[in-house]
């Protein structure tokens, strides 16, 4: 955040558009096939996708849409509890499919492809969280919160996705790997489509946004081809 200087909202919007396109692409190319291939319980897993979608709707009530790069600057040194709840739950749920894969995946027999398939998902989460973390820290500092508190809250946010991954490795939770992955699909679909369909002023900026989206889609596609080989 200190290097990129997100005081220019257009720079962050382009970075977020890139990450949104990448999320949408890995959702279509990797996550959806991962959940629905080789199983006749399509409606069952589809219900978890809907749950994830509406979980994200509720989380954005608390976070104010910071996942899309919406900055709501207000001069207040108080702890933003609602914002923290929304962001931390969002990150925790996104990290869960990265762990406990063997328990939830062994019953339809392609563990090898799954282990390599985690790489695009991990990269997608990182690309998504990076601009969100910058917006979050910028909001905290601009609100007048002391730097130690701001960096402390950023550290808590940063720990949430790894914590979700760690806890999903527990057998009781890990056996519901595909259900948690379906929930994350719903979250990704809401976040990525909201990012991509947000209108922006200015024809020139929209052209840059289209290039950022194309780059995100291309990177995910190339990554999936490399994983497949």
ZAKOLMI-75988 format. One line per field, with one value per residue: chain; x, y, z of N, C-alpha, C in turn; residue number from 0; residue in three letters. Coordinates in Angstrom, 1 decimal, padded with zeros to 4 digits. Layout:
<recs>
ch <- A/... .
n_X <- X/... .
n_Y <- Y/... .
n_Z <- Z/... .
ca_X <- X/... .
ca_Y <- Y/... .
ca_Z <- Z/... .
c_X <- X/... .
c_Y <- Y/... .
c_Z <- Z/... .
i <- NUM/... .
aa <- ala/... .
</recs>
This chain:
<recs>
ch <- A/A/A/A/A/A/A/A/A/A/A/A/A/A/A/A/A/A/A/A/A/A/A/A/A/A/A/A/A/A/A/A/A/A/A/A/A/A/A/A/A/A/A/A/A/A/A/A/A/A/A/A/A/A/A/A/A/A/A/A/A/A/A/A/A/A/A/A/A/A/A/A/A/A/A/A/A/A/A/A/A/A/A/A/A/A/A/A/A/A/A/A/A/A/A/A/A/A/A/A/A/A/A/A/A/A/A/A/A/A/A/A/A/A/A/A/A/A/A/A/A/A/A/A/A/A/A/A/A/A/A/A/A/A/A/A/A/A/A/A/A/A/A/A/A/A/A/A/A/A/A/A/A/A/A/A/A/A/A/A/A/A/A/A/A/A/A/A/A/A/A/A/A/A/A/A/A/A/A/A/A/A/A/A/A/A/A/A/A/A/A/A/A/A/A/A/A/A/A/A/A/A/A/A/A/A/A/A/A/A/A/A/A/A/A/A/A/A/A/A/A/A/A/A/A/A/A/A/A .
n_X <- 000.8/002.0/003.8/002.4/000.6/-002.5/-004.1/-004.8/-007.7/-008.2/-006.0/-006.2/-008.7/-008.1/-006.3/-008.0/-010.0/-008.5/-007.9/-010.5/-011.3/-009.6/-010.4/-013.0/-012.4/-010.8/-012.8/-014.7/-013.1/-011.8/-012.8/-015.6/-015.8/-014.3/-016.0/-018.4/-017.9/-018.2/-020.2/-023.5/-025.0/-025.8/-027.7/-027.5/-024.9/-025.1/-026.8/-025.2/-023.5/-025.3/-025.7/-023.2/-023.1/-025.1/-024.2/-022.0/-023.4/-024.5/-022.1/-021.1/-022.7/-021.6/-018.9/-019.0/-018.5/-015.8/-014.3/-014.6/-013.1/-014.2/-013.8/-014.5/-014.1/-013.8/-013.5/-012.6/-011.3/-012.1/-012.4/-013.1/-015.5/-017.6/-016.7/-014.3/-015.4/-016.9/-014.8/-013.0/-014.4/-015.0/-012.4/-011.6/-013.5/-012.8/-010.2/-010.6/-011.1/-008.4/-007.3/-007.6/-008.2/-007.8/-009.4/-012.0/-012.0/-011.1/-013.1/-013.9/-011.6/-009.4/-006.9/-004.4/-004.6/-006.0/-004.3/-002.5/-004.2/-004.8/-003.0/-003.7/-006.0/-004.9/-003.3/-005.3/-006.7/-004.7/-004.2/-006.6/-006.8/-004.7/-005.1/-007.4/-006.3/-004.7/-006.6/-008.0/-006.0/-005.4/-007.9/-008.0/-005.8/-006.4/-008.7/-007.8/-006.9/-004.4/-001.1/000.1/-002.2/-003.6/-001.9/-001.9/-004.6/-004.5/-002.8/-004.3/-006.4/-004.8/-004.2/-006.5/-007.3/-005.2/-005.8/-008.3/-007.6/-005.9/-007.7/-009.5/-008.2/-008.7/-010.2/-013.0/-014.0/-012.7/-013.8/-015.9/-015.1/-015.7/-018.2/-017.5/-015.9/-017.8/-019.3/-017.4/-017.2/-019.7/-019.2/-017.0/-018.2/-020.1/-018.4/-016.6/-018.2/-019.6/-017.4/-016.7/-018.9/-019.4/-019.9/-017.8/-016.7/-015.7/-014.4/-011.8/-010.7/-012.3/-011.4/-008.8/-009.6/-010.8/-008.6/-007.2/-009.0/-008.9/-006.3/-006.3/-008.1/-006.6/-004.3/-005.2/-006.3/-004.0/-002.5/-004.2/-003.9/-001.2/-001.2/-002.8/-001.1 .
n_Y <- -001.2/001.2/001.5/001.4/003.5/003.9/006.2/007.0/006.1/004.8/003.2/001.1/000.1/-001.1/-003.1/-004.6/-005.3/-007.0/-009.1/-009.9/-010.9/-013.1/-014.6/-015.3/-016.8/-019.0/-020.1/-021.1/-022.8/-024.5/-024.8/-025.2/-027.6/-029.3/-029.6/-030.6/-032.7/-036.2/-036.9/-037.4/-035.6/-033.0/-030.9/-030.9/-029.9/-027.6/-026.1/-025.3/-023.6/-021.5/-020.8/-019.8/-017.6/-015.9/-015.7/-014.0/-011.7/-010.9/-010.6/-008.4/-006.4/-005.8/-005.3/-003.3/-003.5/-003.5/-005.5/-005.1/-003.0/-000.6/002.3/003.7/006.5/007.8/009.9/008.6/007.2/004.9/001.3/-000.5/-002.6/-003.9/-003.9/-005.5/-007.9/-008.7/-008.8/-010.7/-013.0/-013.5/-014.0/-016.2/-018.2/-018.4/-019.5/-022.1/-024.3/-024.8/-026.6/-029.9/-031.4/-034.2/-035.7/-034.9/-035.6/-038.1/-040.0/-040.0/-040.3/-038.7/-037.7/-036.8/-034.9/-033.0/-032.1/-030.6/-028.8/-027.1/-025.0/-022.9/-022.0/-021.1/-019.0/-017.4/-016.6/-015.1/-013.1/-011.9/-011.0/-009.3/-006.6/-006.0/-005.9/-003.7/-001.6/-001.8/-001.2/001.4/002.6/002.4/003.9/006.4/007.0/007.9/006.2/004.9/004.0/001.6/000.1/000.0/-001.6/-003.9/-004.8/-005.3/-007.5/-009.4/-009.7/-010.8/-013.3/-014.8/-016.3/-018.3/-019.5/-020.5/-022.5/-024.1/-025.1/-026.5/-028.8/-030.5/-033.6/-033.8/-031.4/-031.4/-033.5/-032.4/-031.1/-030.6/-029.4/-027.0/-025.9/-025.5/-023.5/-021.4/-021.1/-019.9/-017.4/-016.4/-016.1/-014.1/-011.9/-011.7/-011.2/-008.9/-007.1/-007.1/-006.2/-003.7/-000.4/002.1/005.4/007.1/006.5/005.8/004.8/002.5/001.0/000.4/-001.1/-003.3/-004.5/-005.2/-007.1/-009.0/-009.8/-011.0/-013.2/-014.5/-015.2/-017.0/-019.0/-019.9/-020.8/-023.0/-024.7/-025.3/-026.7/-028.8/-030.2 .
n_Z <- 000.0/000.7/-001.3/-003.8/-003.5/-003.0/-003.2/-005.7/-007.1/-009.5/-010.2/-008.3/-009.0/-011.5/-010.7/-009.1/-010.9/-012.6/-010.7/-010.2/-012.7/-012.8/-010.7/-011.5/-013.8/-012.8/-011.2/-013.1/-014.7/-013.0/-010.2/-010.3/-012.0/-010.2/-008.1/-009.2/-011.0/-011.7/-009.9/-008.8/-007.3/-008.0/-007.4/-004.7/-004.1/-005.6/-004.0/-001.9/-003.3/-003.7/-001.0/-000.4/-002.1/-001.0/001.5/001.0/000.2/002.7/004.2/002.9/003.8/006.3/005.6/003.7/001.0/000.5/-000.6/-003.3/-003.7/-002.8/-001.1/001.9/003.4/006.6/009.3/012.0/015.0/016.0/016.6/013.7/013.9/012.5/009.9/010.2/011.0/008.6/006.6/007.8/008.1/005.5/004.4/005.9/005.1/002.4/002.6/003.4/001.5/000.7/002.4/003.9/001.6/000.9/002.5/001.7/-000.9/-001.7/-002.3/-005.0/-006.5/-007.8/-006.7/-007.4/-009.5/-008.1/-006.1/-007.6/-008.6/-006.6/-006.8/-008.7/-007.3/-004.9/-005.8/-006.9/-004.6/-003.3/-005.2/-005.1/-002.4/-002.1/-003.3/-001.8/000.8/000.6/000.2/002.6/004.6/003.8/004.3/007.1/007.9/006.8/008.3/010.7/012.6/014.8/013.7/014.8/015.7/013.2/011.6/013.2/013.0/010.3/010.3/011.7/009.8/007.7/008.8/008.6/006.3/006.1/008.6/008.2/006.3/007.9/009.9/008.4/007.8/009.8/010.6/011.0/009.9/007.4/005.9/004.7/002.5/-000.2/000.0/001.4/-000.6/-002.6/-001.3/-001.4/-004.1/-004.6/-003.2/-004.7/-007.2/-006.7/-005.9/-008.0/-010.3/-009.5/-009.4/-012.1/-013.5/-012.6/-013.4/-014.9/-015.1/-018.1/-021.2/-021.8/-019.5/-019.2/-021.3/-020.5/-018.3/-019.6/-020.7/-018.4/-017.4/-019.5/-019.3/-016.7/-017.2/-019.2/-017.8/-015.9/-017.6/-018.9/-016.8/-015.9/-018.1/-018.0/-015.5/-016.2/-017.8 .
ca_X <- 000.0/002.9/004.5/001.4/-000.2/-003.8/-004.9/-005.4/-008.6/-008.2/-005.0/-006.7/-009.8/-007.6/-005.8/-009.1/-010.6/-007.6/-008.1/-011.9/-011.3/-008.8/-011.3/-014.1/-011.8/-010.5/-014.1/-015.3/-012.2/-011.2/-013.6/-016.9/-015.5/-013.8/-017.2/-019.6/-017.6/-018.2/-021.1/-024.9/-025.7/-025.7/-028.6/-027.0/-023.8/-025.6/-027.4/-024.1/-023.1/-026.2/-025.4/-022.0/-023.5/-025.9/-023.3/-021.2/-024.3/-024.6/-020.8/-020.8/-023.4/-020.6/-017.6/-019.2/-018.0/-014.3/-013.8/-014.6/-012.3/-014.9/-013.2/-015.4/-013.2/-014.5/-012.5/-012.9/-010.3/-012.7/-012.2/-014.2/-015.8/-018.4/-015.8/-013.5/-016.2/-017.1/-013.6/-012.3/-015.2/-014.8/-011.1/-011.6/-014.2/-012.0/-009.1/-011.0/-010.8/-007.0/-006.9/-008.6/-008.6/-007.7/-010.6/-013.2/-011.8/-010.7/-014.1/-014.0/-010.4/-008.3/-006.2/-003.2/-005.0/-006.5/-003.2/-001.9/-005.3/-004.8/-002.1/-004.5/-006.9/-004.1/-002.9/-006.5/-007.0/-003.6/-004.4/-007.8/-006.6/-003.7/-005.7/-008.3/-005.5/-004.2/-007.7/-008.3/-005.0/-005.6/-009.0/-007.7/-004.9/-007.1/-009.7/-007.1/-006.5/-003.0/-000.5/000.2/-003.6/-003.9/-001.1/-002.4/-005.8/-004.1/-002.2/-005.5/-007.0/-003.9/-004.2/-007.8/-007.3/-004.4/-006.5/-009.4/-006.9/-005.5/-008.8/-010.2/-007.4/-009.2/-011.0/-014.4/-014.3/-012.1/-014.6/-016.9/-014.2/-016.5/-019.3/-016.9/-015.5/-019.0/-019.6/-016.4/-017.6/-020.7/-018.6/-016.2/-019.1/-020.6/-017.3/-016.0/-019.2/-019.8/-016.3/-016.6/-020.1/-019.4/-019.7/-016.8/-016.8/-014.6/-014.1/-010.4/-010.5/-013.0/-010.5/-007.8/-010.2/-011.0/-007.2/-006.9/-009.8/-008.4/-005.0/-006.7/-008.7/-005.6/-003.4/-005.9/-006.4/-002.6/-002.2/-004.9/-003.3/000.1/-001.6/-003.3/000.0 .
ca_Y <- 000.0/002.3/001.7/001.7/004.7/003.8/007.4/007.0/004.9/004.1/002.1/000.0/-000.5/-001.9/-004.3/-005.4/-005.9/-008.1/-010.2/-010.4/-011.8/-014.3/-015.4/-015.9/-017.8/-020.3/-020.7/-021.8/-023.8/-025.4/-025.0/-025.9/-029.1/-030.0/-029.9/-031.3/-033.8/-037.5/-037.0/-037.1/-034.8/-031.7/-030.0/-030.8/-029.0/-026.3/-025.4/-024.7/-022.5/-020.4/-020.4/-019.0/-016.4/-015.1/-015.3/-012.8/-010.6/-010.5/-010.1/-007.0/-005.5/-005.4/-004.8/-002.1/-003.7/-003.3/-006.6/-004.6/-001.8/000.5/003.0/004.6/007.2/008.5/010.3/008.0/006.4/003.7/000.0/-000.8/-004.0/-004.5/-004.1/-006.6/-009.2/-009.0/-009.2/-011.8/-014.2/-013.7/-014.6/-017.5/-019.1/-018.6/-020.3/-023.5/-025.3/-025.1/-027.7/-031.0/-031.9/-035.6/-036.3/-034.7/-035.9/-039.4/-040.9/-040.1/-040.8/-038.1/-036.9/-036.2/-033.6/-032.1/-031.5/-029.6/-027.8/-026.1/-023.9/-021.8/-021.5/-020.3/-017.8/-016.6/-016.0/-014.1/-011.9/-011.2/-010.4/-008.2/-005.2/-005.7/-005.5/-002.3/-000.7/-001.9/-000.4/002.8/003.1/002.5/005.1/007.6/007.3/008.5/005.1/004.9/003.0/000.2/-000.5/-000.3/-002.8/-005.0/-005.2/-005.9/-008.8/-010.3/-010.0/-011.6/-014.6/-015.5/-017.4/-019.5/-020.1/-021.4/-023.6/-025.0/-025.8/-027.4/-030.0/-031.3/-034.6/-033.5/-030.4/-031.8/-034.4/-031.6/-030.2/-030.2/-028.4/-025.7/-025.4/-025.0/-022.2/-020.5/-020.8/-018.8/-016.2/-016.0/-015.7/-012.8/-010.9/-011.4/-010.6/-007.5/-006.3/-007.0/-005.5/-002.3/000.6/003.1/006.6/007.4/005.5/005.4/003.9/001.2/000.3/-000.2/-002.2/-004.5/-005.1/-005.9/-008.3/-010.0/-010.3/-011.9/-014.4/-015.2/-015.8/-018.2/-020.0/-020.5/-021.6/-024.3/-025.5/-025.8/-027.7/-030.0/-031.0 .
ca_Z <- 000.0/000.8/-002.6/-004.9/-003.2/-003.6/-003.3/-007.0/-007.1/-010.8/-010.1/-007.5/-009.7/-012.5/-010.0/-008.6/-012.1/-012.9/-009.8/-010.4/-013.9/-012.5/-009.8/-012.3/-014.7/-012.1/-010.8/-014.2/-015.2/-012.0/-009.0/-010.7/-012.3/-009.0/-007.2/-009.8/-011.8/-011.1/-008.8/-009.3/-006.3/-008.5/-006.7/-003.3/-004.1/-006.0/-002.9/-001.2/-004.1/-003.4/000.3/-000.4/-002.8/-000.1/002.6/000.6/000.3/004.1/004.6/002.4/004.7/007.3/005.0/002.9/-000.3/000.4/-001.5/-004.7/-003.8/-002.3/000.0/002.6/004.3/007.6/010.3/013.3/015.5/016.7/015.9/012.8/014.2/011.5/008.8/010.5/010.9/007.2/005.9/008.4/007.8/004.0/004.2/006.6/004.3/001.2/002.9/003.8/000.4/000.5/003.3/004.0/000.3/000.7/003.2/001.0/-002.4/-002.0/-002.7/-006.4/-007.0/-008.6/-005.8/-008.1/-010.2/-007.1/-005.4/-008.5/-008.9/-005.5/-007.1/-009.2/-006.3/-004.0/-006.5/-007.0/-003.3/-003.1/-006.1/-004.6/-001.1/-002.2/-003.4/-000.6/002.0/000.4/000.4/004.0/005.3/003.4/005.0/008.5/008.2/006.5/009.3/011.8/013.5/015.0/012.9/015.4/015.6/011.8/011.2/014.0/012.3/009.0/010.6/012.0/008.5/007.0/009.4/008.6/005.3/006.6/009.8/007.6/005.7/009.0/010.6/007.4/007.8/010.9/009.9/011.1/008.9/006.1/005.1/004.0/001.6/-001.5/000.4/001.6/-001.9/-003.2/-000.7/-001.9/-005.5/-004.5/-002.8/-005.8/-008.2/-006.3/-005.8/-009.4/-011.2/-009.1/-009.9/-013.6/-014.1/-012.1/-014.5/-014.6/-016.0/-018.9/-022.2/-021.8/-018.3/-019.5/-022.2/-019.6/-017.5/-020.4/-020.9/-017.1/-017.3/-020.5/-018.7/-015.7/-017.8/-019.9/-016.9/-015.3/-018.6/-019.2/-015.6/-015.9/-019.2/-017.4/-014.5/-016.9/-018.4 .
c_X <- 000.9/003.6/003.5/000.7/-001.6/-004.7/-005.5/-006.4/-008.6/-007.1/-005.5/-007.8/-009.3/-007.0/-006.9/-009.9/-009.8/-007.9/-009.5/-012.0/-010.7/-009.7/-012.4/-013.6/-011.5/-011.8/-014.7/-014.4/-011.8/-012.2/-014.9/-016.7/-015.1/-015.0/-018.2/-019.2/-017.6/-019.1/-022.5/-025.7/-025.5/-026.5/-028.1/-025.9/-024.2/-026.2/-026.3/-023.5/-024.0/-026.0/-024.2/-022.3/-024.2/-025.1/-022.5/-022.1/-024.4/-023.3/-020.6/-021.6/-022.5/-019.4/-017.8/-018.7/-016.6/-013.7/-013.8/-013.8/-013.0/-014.3/-014.2/-014.6/-014.1/-013.5/-013.0/-011.8/-010.8/-012.4/-013.4/-014.7/-016.6/-017.6/-014.9/-014.2/-016.4/-015.9/-013.0/-013.1/-015.1/-013.5/-011.0/-012.3/-013.4/-010.8/-009.4/-010.7/-009.4/-006.5/-008.0/-009.0/-008.7/-009.0/-011.8/-013.1/-011.5/-011.8/-014.4/-012.7/-009.6/-007.6/-005.0/-003.6/-005.5/-005.4/-002.5/-002.9/-005.4/-004.0/-002.9/-005.4/-006.1/-003.7/-004.1/-006.8/-005.9/-003.9/-005.7/-007.6/-005.6/-004.3/-006.7/-007.5/-005.0/-005.4/-008.0/-007.3/-005.1/-006.8/-008.7/-006.8/-005.6/-008.2/-009.1/-006.7/-005.0/-002.4/-000.3/-001.1/-003.9/-003.2/-001.5/-003.6/-005.5/-003.6/-003.3/-006.2/-006.2/-003.9/-005.4/-007.8/-006.4/-005.1/-007.6/-008.8/-006.5/-006.6/-009.5/-009.4/-007.9/-010.2/-012.5/-014.8/-013.8/-013.0/-015.7/-016.2/-015.0/-017.6/-018.7/-016.4/-016.7/-019.4/-018.7/-016.7/-018.7/-020.1/-017.8/-017.1/-019.7/-019.6/-016.9/-017.0/-019.5/-018.7/-016.4/-017.7/-020.2/-019.1/-018.7/-016.9/-015.5/-014.3/-012.7/-010.1/-011.1/-012.1/-009.4/-008.3/-010.4/-009.6/-006.9/-007.7/-009.3/-007.1/-005.3/-007.2/-007.6/-004.6/-004.0/-006.0/-005.0/-002.2/-002.9/-004.3/-002.0/-000.2/-002.0/-002.2/001.1 .
c_Y <- 001.2/002.6/002.1/003.0/004.7/005.0/007.6/005.8/004.1/002.9/000.9/-000.7/-001.4/-003.2/-005.2/-006.0/-007.1/-009.3/-010.8/-011.3/-013.1/-015.2/-016.1/-017.0/-019.1/-020.9/-021.6/-023.0/-024.8/-025.8/-025.7/-027.3/-029.9/-030.4/-030.9/-032.5/-035.1/-037.7/-036.6/-036.2/-033.3/-030.6/-029.8/-029.8/-027.6/-025.5/-024.7/-023.5/-021.3/-019.9/-019.5/-017.6/-015.4/-014.8/-014.1/-011.6/-010.0/-009.9/-008.7/-006.0/-004.9/-004.7/-003.5/-002.2/-003.4/-004.4/-006.1/-003.3/-000.5/001.1/003.9/005.3/008.0/008.8/009.8/007.1/005.2/002.5/-000.3/-002.3/-004.6/-004.8/-005.3/-007.9/-009.6/-009.5/-010.5/-013.1/-014.6/-014.4/-016.0/-018.5/-019.4/-019.5/-021.8/-024.5/-025.7/-026.2/-028.8/-031.6/-033.4/-036.2/-036.1/-035.1/-037.3/-040.3/-040.9/-040.1/-040.0/-037.1/-036.1/-034.9/-032.6/-031.3/-030.4/-028.5/-026.8/-024.9/-022.7/-021.2/-020.6/-019.0/-016.8/-015.9/-014.9/-012.9/-011.2/-010.4/-009.3/-006.8/-004.9/-005.3/-004.1/-001.3/-000.7/-001.1/001.1/003.4/003.3/003.7/006.4/008.0/007.9/007.5/005.1/003.8/001.6/-000.6/-000.9/-001.6/-004.0/-005.6/-005.9/-007.3/-009.8/-010.7/-011.0/-013.1/-015.4/-016.6/-018.6/-020.2/-021.0/-022.6/-024.6/-025.8/-026.7/-028.7/-031.0/-032.3/-034.3/-032.4/-030.8/-032.7/-033.7/-030.6/-029.7/-029.2/-027.1/-025.1/-024.8/-023.6/-021.1/-020.1/-019.7/-017.5/-015.6/-015.4/-014.3/-011.7/-010.6/-010.8/-009.2/-006.6/-006.1/-006.2/-004.1/-001.4/001.6/004.2/006.7/006.2/004.9/004.5/002.5/000.4/-000.4/-001.3/-003.4/-005.2/-005.8/-007.1/-009.4/-010.6/-011.3/-013.3/-015.2/-015.9/-017.1/-019.3/-020.7/-021.3/-022.9/-025.2/-026.1/-026.9/-029.0/-030.9/-031.3 .
c_Z <- 000.0/-000.5/-003.7/-004.7/-003.7/-003.4/-004.7/-007.2/-008.4/-010.8/-009.4/-008.3/-010.8/-011.9/-009.6/-009.8/-012.6/-012.0/-009.9/-011.6/-013.6/-011.7/-010.6/-013.2/-013.9/-011.5/-011.9/-014.7/-014.2/-010.9/-009.3/-011.1/-011.1/-008.2/-007.9/-010.7/-011.1/-009.9/-009.3/-008.3/-006.7/-007.7/-005.3/-003.2/-004.6/-004.9/-002.0/-001.9/-003.8/-002.0/000.3/-001.1/-001.8/001.2/002.3/000.6/001.7/004.6/004.1/003.1/005.8/006.7/004.2/001.5/-000.5/-000.5/-003.0/-004.8/-003.4/-001.1/000.6/003.7/005.3/008.7/011.7/013.7/016.2/015.9/015.0/012.9/013.1/010.2/009.0/010.5/009.5/006.5/006.5/008.1/006.3/003.8/004.8/005.7/003.0/001.4/003.1/002.7/000.2/001.4/003.3/002.7/000.2/001.3/002.3/-000.5/-002.7/-002.6/-004.2/-007.2/-008.0/-007.7/-006.4/-008.7/-009.2/-006.4/-006.3/-008.7/-007.8/-005.9/-007.7/-008.2/-005.3/-004.6/-006.7/-005.8/-003.0/-004.0/-005.7/-003.3/-001.2/-002.3/-002.3/000.6/001.8/000.7/001.9/004.8/005.0/004.2/006.5/008.8/007.9/007.5/010.6/012.9/013.6/014.2/013.5/015.4/014.2/011.3/012.0/013.4/011.0/009.2/010.9/010.7/007.7/007.5/009.1/007.5/005.7/007.8/009.2/007.0/006.8/009.6/009.6/007.3/008.9/010.2/009.9/010.1/007.5/005.3/004.4/003.0/000.4/-001.1/000.7/000.3/-002.7/-002.7/-001.2/-003.3/-005.5/-004.2/-004.0/-006.9/-007.9/-006.4/-007.3/-010.3/-010.8/-009.6/-011.4/-014.2/-013.5/-013.2/-014.0/-015.6/-016.8/-019.9/-022.1/-020.6/-018.6/-020.4/-021.4/-018.8/-018.3/-020.6/-019.6/-017.0/-018.3/-019.9/-017.6/-016.2/-018.5/-018.9/-016.3/-016.3/-018.9/-018.0/-015.5/-017.0/-018.7/-016.3/-015.1/-017.5/-017.4 .
i <- 0/1/2/3/4/5/6/7/8/9/10/11/12/13/14/15/16/17/18/19/20/21/22/23/24/25/26/27/28/29/30/31/32/33/34/35/36/37/38/39/40/41/42/43/44/45/46/47/48/49/50/51/52/53/54/55/56/57/58/59/60/61/62/63/64/65/66/67/68/69/70/71/72/73/74/75/76/77/78/79/80/81/82/83/84/85/86/87/88/89/90/91/92/93/94/95/96/97/98/99/100/101/102/103/104/105/106/107/108/109/110/111/112/113/114/115/116/117/118/119/120/121/122/123/124/125/126/127/128/129/130/131/132/133/134/135/136/137/138/139/140/141/142/143/144/145/146/147/148/149/150/151/152/153/154/155/156/157/158/159/160/161/162/163/164/165/166/167/168/169/170/171/172/173/174/175/176/177/178/179/180/181/182/183/184/185/186/187/188/189/190/191/192/193/194/195/196/197/198/199/200/201/202/203/204/205/206/207/208/209/210/211/212/213/214/215/216/217/218/219/220/221/222/223/224/225/226/227/228 .
aa <- unk/unk/unk/unk/unk/unk/unk/unk/unk/unk/unk/unk/unk/unk/unk/unk/unk/unk/unk/unk/unk/unk/unk/unk/unk/unk/unk/unk/unk/unk/unk/unk/unk/unk/unk/unk/unk/unk/unk/unk/unk/unk/unk/unk/unk/unk/unk/unk/unk/unk/unk/unk/unk/unk/unk/unk/unk/unk/unk/unk/unk/unk/unk/unk/unk/unk/unk/unk/unk/unk/unk/unk/unk/unk/unk/unk/unk/unk/unk/unk/unk/unk/unk/unk/unk/unk/unk/unk/unk/unk/unk/unk/unk/unk/unk/unk/unk/unk/unk/unk/unk/unk/unk/unk/unk/unk/unk/unk/unk/unk/unk/unk/unk/unk/unk/unk/unk/unk/unk/unk/unk/unk/unk/unk/unk/unk/unk/unk/unk/unk/unk/unk/unk/unk/unk/unk/unk/unk/unk/unk/unk/unk/unk/unk/unk/unk/unk/unk/unk/unk/unk/unk/unk/unk/unk/unk/unk/unk/unk/unk/unk/unk/unk/unk/unk/unk/unk/unk/unk/unk/unk/unk/unk/unk/unk/unk/unk/unk/unk/unk/unk/unk/unk/unk/unk/unk/unk/unk/unk/unk/unk/unk/unk/unk/unk/unk/unk/unk/unk/unk/unk/unk/unk/unk/unk/unk/unk/unk/unk/unk/unk/unk/unk/unk/unk/unk/unk/unk/unk/unk/unk/unk/unk/unk/unk/unk/unk/unk/unk .
</recs>
